[in-house]
């Protein structure tokens, strides 16, 4: 009777797993539950079947010996559970961790995940073998566990520095205060560009010595680091200059401000820079031509202006989408309103230069490995020359024609901007997932769009605001041995000090001072 009831329970369980739960899970926003169910159905039935065999052996007598079933029952259960855990980790846990890492800005998907993915099967096998030896064969493993504990203590003590760097690397990868391409000011005063964050060391290209530094993560995490690339990438300079007190303050201040603004490598209003670029830095008479720099600078500024206008258009459309969401979310979303939201988002994708590709739908009976290739949403680039992505590439390629850049910049600048474009794609794809099916997060969709706008304005490419325009300030008087001088401070941003091997700032400072000297030589303190 007991065996009959158990058999009936198996068929009921199979029907529940195969039909009812599967039908429910297909309605979920993602297929985590459905994939987990597909993986778990067979192991559960195997374990239940083994349980029936054990009950039969214990309650019925047979003409042949079946005691081995009871003996090896724990082994079969452990092997089944171990196999289930391995498939669950490989096809659910790691698969969705990779997807999440690809859609986020953290840099651990190419370092930490492969290591964990390789170690997990080994841990499952070792744990399974230990449990089989102890439960099925009665092997006493207490001595082995004590020995392993002692060995772990000794190894941990002798490799504490390596382990400290390892765990510090994990912290930096998951909660990183900097990313690839950021300029850091270290405690020793050196400036460097982040090249790669590893599990043990972080690679930093030092600008002053032009060398590659490998800093242990534990030392890097313990330092007080200044990220010069945040909140904005351009670097701020304050340069003092002394003029005679009898100078015409208004004219001198105007000349210095215009000279800074006219330099193609400083930050300022682009229209103002374009109107002044031909007025200054005309050095043919002195034997040093600045015309090539100015020609390239003009083309680069015009290309950047197109990027800024297109980026502003994208941001305006995103903010309009927020207003639409705020209006529609009040009474819940119907299908017509969802279509309106999706149409507005498609317009935004068109402006960026992306299109949503419909992935083929496979039959439910096909293999899970085939299904996984088609279940992710895919964004492809369009061929539009007026899209944001195309304009950004045109802009940084113009920058590569600057006669002052060095060979390393030909690799560094495209890598930095392609990394930014990739981050933009990931964020737009992540938002597209919610836009395609907004019912479950309709009250939070506006917040997701606002976060994207904030990221575009602060981390993707900062707009040239008025606060970034150059400024010339009078600080105080200085009494010299033969005259009284006024101390001015020239305050401005240099566009990107990562270029020219870190010497871009020094070159720009020198050229600005030289041009001011040409125009205000009679007032410069000697």
VOGU-3710 file (C-alpha; in Angstrom, 3 decimals, decimal comma):
1> xxxxxxxxxx> 0,000/0,000/0,000  2,834/2,353/0,940  4,572/1,674/-2,370  1,364/2,331/-4,309  0,818/5,668/-2,591  4,406/6,662/-3,278  4,034/5,773/-6,961  0,870/7,829/-7,229  2,668/10,729/-5,539  5,443/10,506/-8,153
11> xxxxxxxxxx> 3,035/10,836/-11,042  1,290/13,763/-9,344  4,636/15,439/-8,752  5,670/14,875/-12,355  2,403/16,352/-13,592  2,829/19,357/-11,292  6,387/20,013/-12,459  5,875/19,276/-16,127  2,567/20,982/-16,800  1,291/23,338/-14,110
21> xxxxxxxxxx> 4,518/25,057/-12,994  5,862/25,223/-16,547  2,689/26,930/-17,712  2,966/29,462/-14,881  6,688/30,124/-15,348  6,266/30,869/-19,051  4,368/34,012/-18,075  7,297/35,414/-16,064  9,321/38,405/-17,293  12,486/36,303/-17,632
31> xxxxxxxxxx> 13,038/32,586/-17,966  15,127/31,935/-14,843  12,321/29,981/-13,204  11,525/28,041/-16,396  15,158/27,065/-17,033  15,573/26,066/-13,375  12,451/23,915/-13,643  13,732/22,182/-16,794  17,031/21,442/-15,071  15,420/20,248/-11,834
41> xxxxxxxxxx> 12,646/18,002/-13,190  14,811/14,998/-14,067  16,995/15,003/-10,887  13,909/15,240/-8,666  12,257/12,302/-10,410  15,471/10,259/-10,169  15,740/10,896/-6,428  12,085/10,018/-5,900  12,500/6,839/-7,984  15,516/5,840/-5,906
51> xxxxxxxxxx> 13,442/6,462/-2,793  10,753/4,097/-4,108  13,375/1,407/-4,728  14,689/1,805/-1,198  11,165/1,590/0,266  10,497/-1,529/-1,824  13,706/-3,193/-0,678  12,972/-2,421/2,963  9,335/-3,554/2,881  9,287/-6,495/0,418
61> xxxxxxxxxx> 11,282/-9,688/0,163  12,849/-10,703/-3,140  14,418/-13,973/-4,349  17,715/-12,196/-5,010  19,842/-9,864/-2,862  19,033/-6,131/-3,289  20,795/-4,895/-0,162  23,293/-3,056/-2,357  20,505/-0,612/-3,277  20,290/0,545/0,330
71> xxxxxxxxxx> 24,072/0,735/0,552  24,522/2,834/-2,555  21,369/4,925/-2,161  23,308/7,871/-0,588  25,858/7,638/-3,420  23,202/7,865/-6,120  21,469/10,771/-4,369  24,756/12,659/-3,904  25,762/12,143/-7,561  22,322/13,275/-8,740
81> xxxxxxxxxx> 22,353/16,377/-6,521  25,934/17,187/-7,546  25,043/16,907/-11,236  21,982/19,101/-10,644  24,079/21,738/-8,858  26,621/21,769/-11,686  23,914/22,289/-14,351  22,158/24,902/-12,200  25,383/26,885/-11,796  26,479/26,624/-15,422
91> xxxxxxxxxx> 23,125/27,205/-17,135  21,395/29,537/-14,680  23,689/31,196/-12,133  26,726/31,889/-14,313  24,666/32,537/-17,447  22,636/35,291/-15,808  25,645/36,647/-13,924  27,388/37,072/-17,289  24,350/38,829/-18,717  24,151/41,121/-15,702
101> xxxxxxxxxx> 27,882/41,879/-15,858  27,660/42,617/-19,603  24,875/45,121/-18,978  26,673/46,869/-16,119  29,823/48,991/-15,937  31,769/46,758/-13,582  34,922/45,123/-14,939  34,795/41,708/-13,253  33,006/39,737/-15,961  36,280/38,987/-17,768
111> xxxxxxxxxx> 38,356/38,286/-14,650  36,400/37,030/-11,668  33,567/35,114/-13,360  35,803/32,765/-15,423  37,768/31,893/-12,293  34,623/31,129/-10,253  33,153/29,221/-13,195  36,265/27,031/-13,365  36,495/26,401/-9,600  32,812/25,605/-8,981
121> xxxxxxxxxx> 32,771/22,162/-10,706  35,938/21,219/-8,837  34,380/22,170/-5,489  31,192/20,247/-6,315  33,192/17,122/-7,268  35,407/17,236/-4,161  32,441/17,801/-1,855  30,485/14,988/-3,507  33,406/12,560/-3,229  33,869/13,438/0,446
131> xxxxxxxxxx> 30,184/12,872/1,222  30,142/9,567/-0,723  33,197/8,306/1,133  31,708/9,214/4,512  28,041/8,226/4,002  28,323/5,246/1,638  31,609/3,638/2,659  31,814/4,796/6,267  35,211/6,447/5,857  36,026/8,678/8,826
141> xxxxxxxxxx> 37,129/11,985/7,375  37,580/13,851/10,646  41,335/13,471/10,488  41,380/14,688/6,894  39,244/17,741/7,761  41,573/18,577/10,680  44,623/18,194/8,429  43,030/20,352/5,726  42,135/22,982/8,315  45,728/23,083/9,579
151> xxxxxxxxxx> 47,122/23,187/6,059  44,712/25,987/5,148  45,894/28,001/8,155  49,551/27,525/7,239  48,965/28,346/3,561  46,849/31,370/4,486  49,522/32,670/6,857  52,369/32,231/4,370  50,392/33,759/1,493  48,604/36,489/3,436
161> xxxxxxxxxx> 49,956/39,238/1,178  48,771/37,426/-1,959  45,360/36,791/-0,405  45,129/40,435/0,707  45,831/41,570/-2,859  43,349/39,007/-4,185  40,448/40,109/-1,981  41,331/43,768/-2,508  41,198/43,083/-6,242  37,730/41,571/-5,890
171> xxxxxxxxxx> 36,579/44,669/-3,969  38,039/46,985/-6,625  36,405/44,999/-9,424  32,952/44,996/-7,846  32,918/48,428/-6,193  35,493/50,277/-8,251  36,168/53,993/-7,646  37,669/54,243/-11,125  37,426/52,615/-14,529  39,542/52,138/-17,620
181> xxxxxxxxxx> 40,991/55,426/-18,877  40,555/57,401/-15,644  43,466/59,623/-14,567  44,505/59,028/-10,954  46,657/61,115/-8,635  48,414/58,730/-6,254  49,725/59,486/-2,775  53,310/59,836/-4,047  52,187/62,615/-6,408  52,437/60,583/-9,616
191> xxxxxxxxxx> 49,697/60,786/-12,227  48,639/57,657/-14,048  45,994/56,247/-16,390  44,129/53,106/-15,321  44,861/50,365/-17,859  43,515/47,228/-16,174  42,238/46,089/-12,776  43,393/42,526/-12,096  42,775/40,158/-9,207  46,229/40,755/-7,721
201> xxxxxxxxxx> 47,575/43,989/-9,259  46,243/47,052/-11,052  48,085/48,274/-14,151  48,610/52,046/-14,292  50,441/53,933/-17,022  52,505/56,640/-15,299  52,410/59,885/-17,268  55,597/61,489/-15,978  57,956/58,520/-16,376  56,071/56,908/-19,314
211> xxxxxxxxxx> 56,272/53,531/-17,620  53,784/50,794/-16,762  53,296/50,430/-12,990  51,883/47,255/-11,414  50,521/48,238/-8,011  49,338/45,493/-5,598  45,623/45,930/-4,954  46,015/45,937/-1,165  48,398/48,914/-1,410  46,166/50,689/-3,907
221> xxxxxxxxxx> 43,070/50,223/-1,757  44,885/51,598/1,300  45,932/54,798/-0,505  44,068/58,071/-0,658  43,510/58,373/-4,398  42,199/61,408/-6,267  40,339/60,543/-9,468  41,040/63,506/-11,730  38,565/62,204/-14,326  35,565/62,683/-12,044
231> xxxxxxxxxx> 33,224/64,445/-12,013  34,503/65,639/-15,426  37,324/64,366/-17,631  39,057/67,694/-18,528  41,731/68,769/-16,025  41,603/72,155/-14,295  44,666/74,385/-14,314  45,438/77,571/-12,413  48,451/79,436/-13,810  49,753/82,642/-12,145
241> xxxxxxxxxx> 51,032/85,579/-14,188  52,402/88,993/-13,100  51,653/92,256/-14,950  52,749/95,788/-14,191  50,218/97,681/-12,079  49,912/100,466/-14,677  48,439/98,111/-17,284  44,962/98,596/-18,690  43,128/96,042/-16,565  40,134/95,694/-18,849
251> xxxxxxxxxx> 42,138/95,196/-22,043  44,701/92,872/-20,429  42,041/90,717/-18,847  40,145/90,511/-22,144  43,278/89,565/-24,101  44,262/86,827/-21,632  40,741/85,410/-21,590  40,515/85,434/-25,391  43,936/83,789/-25,761  42,888/80,932/-23,474
261> xxxxxxxxxx> 39,563/80,571/-25,259  41,197/80,675/-28,705  43,460/77,707/-27,971  41,899/74,611/-29,603  42,845/72,314/-26,692  41,109/74,246/-23,897  37,482/73,888/-22,826  35,015/76,678/-23,558  32,001/77,654/-25,606  32,664/76,200/-29,064
271> xxxxxxxxxx> 31,115/79,091/-30,999  33,308/81,563/-29,104  36,388/79,417/-29,699  35,689/79,193/-33,418  35,276/82,970/-33,666  38,609/83,622/-31,906  40,794/80,806/-33,238  42,002/82,865/-36,236  42,699/85,976/-34,158  45,512/84,478/-32,073
281> xxxxxxxxxx> 48,405/82,022/-32,356  49,649/83,343/-35,713  53,280/82,322/-35,340  54,593/82,114/-38,894  56,629/85,294/-38,348  58,587/83,688/-35,534  59,405/80,573/-37,560  57,003/78,340/-35,634  53,751/77,596/-37,427  50,629/76,987/-35,423
291> xxxxxxxxxx> 48,451/76,794/-38,542  48,349/72,987/-38,695  47,242/72,876/-35,059  44,581/75,498/-35,732  43,284/73,731/-38,846  42,963/70,446/-37,033  41,592/72,191/-33,962  38,849/73,881/-35,990  37,823/70,570/-37,620  37,858/68,845/-34,225
301> xxxxxxxxxx> 35,743/71,575/-32,613  33,191/71,431/-35,429  33,003/67,638/-35,054  32,569/67,961/-31,294  29,862/70,579/-31,779  27,887/68,072/-33,858  28,322/65,487/-31,094  27,116/67,934/-28,453  24,045/68,886/-30,488  23,131/65,256/-31,150
311> xxxxxxxxxx> 23,733/64,331/-27,501  21,498/67,206/-26,419  18,813/65,926/-28,803  19,044/62,447/-27,265  18,833/63,869/-23,744  15,820/66,030/-24,686  14,026/62,993/-26,110  14,783/60,981/-22,979  13,422/63,779/-20,795  10,318/63,919/-23,003
321> xxxxxxxxxx> 9,938/60,171/-22,468  10,065/60,776/-18,705  7,218/63,300/-18,989  5,223/60,808/-21,055  5,787/58,113/-18,441  4,790/60,416/-15,580  1,541/61,211/-17,369  0,702/57,646/-18,409  1,751/55,862/-15,211  -0,971/57,500/-13,114
331> xxxxxxxxxx> -3,744/55,168/-14,251  -1,653/52,154/-15,243  -0,475/51,324/-18,751  -2,704/49,859/-21,446  -1,432/48,435/-24,728  -1,828/51,700/-26,669  0,198/53,579/-24,048  2,864/50,854/-24,089  3,045/51,218/-27,873  3,505/54,987/-27,461
341> xxxxxxxxxx> 6,379/54,474/-25,001  8,056/51,926/-27,254  7,727/54,228/-30,277  9,367/57,114/-28,398  12,171/54,848/-27,248  12,681/53,608/-30,802  13,155/57,229/-31,890  15,841/57,581/-29,219  17,579/54,431/-30,478  17,487/55,881/-34,003
351> xxxxxxxxxx> 19,185/59,060/-32,789  21,909/57,040/-31,074  22,369/54,818/-34,120  20,973/51,526/-32,822  18,145/49,252/-33,852  16,398/46,413/-32,054  16,806/43,065/-33,801  14,019/40,519/-33,408  15,586/37,223/-32,434  14,109/33,994/-33,903
361> xxxxxxxxxx> 11,812/32,083/-31,573  12,623/28,401/-31,222  10,229/25,604/-30,335  9,788/24,628/-26,722  11,020/21,076/-27,400  14,399/22,182/-28,695  17,470/21,912/-26,563  18,126/24,438/-23,830  21,555/25,218/-25,291  19,831/26,269/-28,536
371> xxxxxxxxxx> 17,218/28,367/-26,741  19,790/30,360/-24,809  21,382/31,737/-27,952  18,163/33,467/-28,960  16,622/34,639/-25,719  18,753/37,771/-25,239  17,771/41,116/-26,700  20,185/42,380/-29,311  20,950/45,930/-30,444  22,729/46,438/-33,741
381> xxxxxxxxxx> 24,349/49,625/-35,043  22,740/51,356/-37,998  24,579/52,848/-40,969  23,392/56,401/-40,314  26,206/58,959/-40,585  24,206/61,437/-38,494  23,743/59,151/-35,478  25,401/59,853/-32,139  27,728/56,858/-32,381  28,887/57,796/-35,892
391> xxxxxxxxxx> 29,471/61,429/-34,886  31,494/60,366/-31,838  33,719/58,167/-34,004  34,169/60,991/-36,503  35,117/63,312/-33,631  37,752/61,112/-32,028  39,189/60,229/-35,446  39,622/63,953/-36,045  41,467/64,100/-32,713  43,829/61,386/-33,943
401> xxxxxxxxxx> 44,935/63,768/-36,722  46,265/66,260/-34,173  49,976/66,767/-35,035  50,889/66,777/-31,343  49,673/63,296/-30,414  52,092/60,392/-29,934  51,910/56,800/-31,138  50,334/55,555/-27,897  47,378/57,909/-28,423  46,479/56,117/-31,657
411> xxxxxxxxxx> 45,642/53,109/-29,477  44,466/54,844/-26,303  41,892/57,306/-27,649  39,876/54,826/-29,771  39,917/52,309/-26,911  38,587/54,890/-24,443  35,730/56,003/-26,672  34,814/52,526/-27,905  34,620/51,543/-24,227  32,237/54,461/-23,620
421> xxxxxxxxxx> 30,140/53,516/-26,659  29,944/49,951/-25,382  28,731/51,192/-21,990  26,096/53,308/-23,744  24,869/50,258/-25,664  24,637/48,228/-22,457  22,598/50,883/-20,695  20,251/51,344/-23,646  19,806/47,588/-23,956  19,061/47,250/-20,248
431> xxxxxxxxxx> 16,441/49,992/-20,513  15,015/48,383/-23,665  14,255/45,217/-21,669  11,966/47,270/-19,414  10,455/49,275/-22,273  9,451/46,135/-24,169  7,527/44,865/-21,141  6,961/47,788/-18,745  3,952/46,415/-16,848  5,986/45,048/-13,950
441> xxxxxxxxxx> 8,053/48,200/-13,312  5,812/50,887/-14,792  6,137/53,048/-11,652  9,951/52,870/-11,787  10,543/53,161/-15,522  10,774/56,957/-15,341  13,493/56,644/-12,699  15,452/54,290/-14,975  15,285/56,845/-17,807  16,369/59,672/-15,477
451> xxxxxxxxxx> 19,378/57,618/-14,388  20,375/57,194/-18,027  20,103/60,968/-18,625  22,249/61,657/-15,542  24,873/59,163/-16,724  24,978/60,767/-20,183  25,499/64,214/-18,662  28,097/63,243/-16,042  29,954/60,108/-17,126  29,543/59,678/-20,890
461> xxxxxxxxxx> 30,518/63,084/-22,252  30,183/66,242/-20,230  28,571/69,201/-21,953  30,547/72,432/-22,126  28,824/74,495/-19,445  29,499/78,116/-18,563  31,318/77,029/-15,422  33,921/75,375/-17,669  34,737/78,573/-19,563  38,171/80,088/-18,870
471> xxxxxxxxxx> 38,380/82,852/-16,295  41,021/85,433/-15,404  41,088/86,719/-11,826  43,080/89,479/-10,109  44,427/88,135/-6,831  46,512/90,851/-5,149  49,343/93,391/-5,514  52,992/92,443/-5,234  55,566/95,106/-4,421  58,765/94,553/-6,346
481> xxxxxxxxxx> 62,138/96,254/-6,017  61,410/98,697/-8,844  57,665/98,485/-9,496  54,331/97,230/-8,264  52,818/94,215/-9,987  49,372/92,684/-10,156  49,103/88,948/-9,778  46,552/87,362/-12,114  45,452/83,735/-12,089  44,531/82,075/-15,367
491> xxxxxxxxxx> 41,889/79,410/-14,708  40,931/76,980/-17,457  40,409/73,321/-18,380  42,611/71,348/-20,761  40,522/68,879/-22,748  42,429/65,619/-22,179  45,783/65,329/-20,394  45,896/61,580/-21,137  47,120/62,444/-24,624  50,684/63,216/-25,719
501> xxxxxxxxxx> 52,103/60,956/-23,029  50,695/63,180/-20,297  52,444/66,285/-21,623  49,396/67,912/-23,204  48,759/70,147/-20,205  52,352/71,420/-20,108  52,327/72,123/-23,853  49,028/74,016/-23,686  50,220/76,053/-20,680  53,433/76,968/-22,491
511> xxxxxxxxxx> 51,663/78,000/-25,715  49,117/80,128/-23,855  51,848/81,905/-21,891  53,857/82,474/-25,079  50,840/84,002/-26,863  50,028/86,269/-23,886  53,660/87,330/-23,883  53,365/88,299/-27,559  50,366/90,547/-26,930  51,181/91,968/-23,460
521> xxxxxx> 54,965/91,944/-23,514  55,265/95,494/-22,281  53,321/94,635/-19,121  54,884/91,246/-18,289  57,070/91,206/-15,188  60,643/90,401/-16,149
//
